[in-house]
Structure formats: structure tokens, C-alpha cells
């Protein structure tokens, strides 16, 4: 698999960004969740995995009510410490993920799920998103409490019945075993590197789609 750090891969992406229209995974308008998570505290935390964490962080950091978004890794053994290089091997059990801290009086867990599946992640692709292939790029939801678990499970069923995708839903609700932050050069990557070929090709279109599809939820200033 070509990784985002490979020079040849980046050269190809740069050429594509110039010669082809900007586009990422197909966007859909996911339904309003029929079941949402009841808040349990003033600031809530949610963890999502949906392919390259640059784009997931880049979109969710612009959601009104979101206070903080961190890129990192989730889903693997609690006892193992990992970093980008080890997770990129695809055999650790970890997925690239983001941890979102948000104000539930402004944006709910269910609304974050709706945004996530509308413009960030395709729930029908197993172990890959866009150009990135491997178990580390799977889409997954990591509930942090029973309320989130119920809402996440119900929403995946709801998406399966919505008929928005030709293929079946393969995104899973996974047990949360902890979250490990990625290195500082992977944090807030889209804002710091807006002209990066990968960002231009795959992630900037997701942010543009979010702004267009959910204008009342879009914040021009990203969270920290």
C-alpha cells in the first residue's frame, strides 16, 4: 500500500490535484438520527475512525459546539503503545481516529454522527477510505458510555434502512480501549497545510461539502 508520506505518492496526488476536479468520497445527506445520546456531562467526548485522520479532524473541528479535536489511534490493545509508523503497518488492531470534545447543548452526539457519515466517511467500504487501504483506515465508532453506544448502534441500523448507499453498511461499533494522541506534526494538519496535495485531493472537498450541506452547523474558525 502506498502511504501518504511516500514521495512518489505525493507527486501523483499533486498532478491529480492540478489535472482533475477536486473530489473525495461521494457525499450524501444522512438522515437525522432517530435515537440520540443523552448528555451525561457539561462537555462530552466522542471518538470516530473514518480513514485518514487529517480529514476527519479537519471537518469535525469546524462544527459549532466542538471545543477540541485530536488526531490519534483507537481500537487496539490497551497495553500497547503505538505511533503513526507502527499503525501504518496495518497489523496492530488500531485505527487512525479522532477524539472530539464538544458542548452537547450546541451539538449532539447524533448530529456529529450525521455529519460524519454525510461528508467524512463512507460506511460501506471495509478497511479503506478513498486512497487509503488497510485495517488502520477502517470506519468505526467507539462509544464512551452506554448512551453513545445505544445511539451509535441505532444509527447504523437506521443508515442501513435509508437506502442511501448501494452496498451494505460495514462500519462497526467497537469497544473503546483508550485513545493515544498522534505526534504533534499530525495535529491540526489541514489548517496548517492547506496546499498539501493529499489535503487538496481528498480532504478539502469534504470540508467544502460540510459547509454547503450544513451551513448552520459550520464554524469558520476551527476548534483548537
TAPE-V779844 format. One record per backbone hydrogen bond with DSSP energy under -1.0 kcal/mol. NH is the residue of the N-H (numbers start at 1). CO is the residue of the C=O. E is the energy in kcal/mol with one decimal. If there is no record, write none. Layout:
BEGIN
[[NH,CO,E] [NH,CO,E]]
END
This chain:
BEGIN
[[6,3,-1.7] [10,6,-2.2] [11,7,-2.1] [12,8,-2.2] [13,9,-2.4] [14,10,-2.3] [15,11,-2.0] [16,12,-2.4] [17,13,-2.5] [18,14,-1.1] [19,15,-2.4] [20,16,-2.4] [28,118,-2.0] [30,28,-1.1] [44,102,-2.7] [46,100,-2.4] [48,98,-1.9] [49,140,-2.5] [56,52,-1.2] [57,53,-2.5] [58,54,-2.2] [59,55,-2.2] [60,56,-2.3] [61,57,-2.1] [62,59,-1.9] [63,60,-1.3] [64,217,-3.0] [66,63,-2.1] [67,101,-3.0] [68,101,-1.6] [70,99,-2.1] [72,97,-2.8] [73,180,-2.2] [74,95,-1.9] [80,77,-1.3] [87,83,-2.5] [88,84,-2.1] [89,86,-1.1] [90,87,-2.0] [95,74,-2.9] [96,136,-2.9] [97,72,-2.7] [98,48,-2.6] [99,70,-2.5] [100,46,-3.4] [101,68,-3.1] [102,44,-2.6] [103,65,-2.9] [106,103,-2.0] [107,103,-2.4] [112,108,-2.0] [113,109,-2.2] [114,110,-2.2] [115,111,-2.4] [116,112,-2.6] [117,113,-2.3] [118,114,-1.4] [119,115,-2.3] [120,116,-1.4] [121,116,-2.6] [125,122,-1.1] [129,132,-2.0] [132,129,-2.2] [134,127,-3.0] [137,134,-2.2] [138,135,-1.5] [140,49,-2.3] [141,172,-2.5] [142,47,-2.0] [149,145,-2.3] [150,146,-2.5] [151,147,-2.1] [152,148,-3.1] [153,149,-2.4] [154,150,-2.2] [155,151,-2.1] [156,152,-2.0] [157,153,-1.6] [158,154,-2.3] [159,155,-2.8] [160,156,-1.9] [161,157,-1.4] [170,123,-3.6] [171,123,-1.3] [172,139,-1.0] [174,141,-3.1] [180,73,-2.2] [182,71,-2.7] [186,183,-2.0] [187,184,-1.2] [192,188,-1.8] [193,189,-1.9] [196,193,-1.6] [200,196,-2.7] [201,197,-2.2] [202,198,-2.7] [203,199,-1.1] [204,199,-3.3] [207,203,-1.8] [208,204,-2.4] [209,205,-2.3] [210,206,-2.3] [211,207,-2.3] [212,208,-1.9] [213,209,-3.0] [214,210,-2.6] [217,214,-1.5] [219,62,-3.4] [223,61,-2.8] [224,67,-1.0]]
END
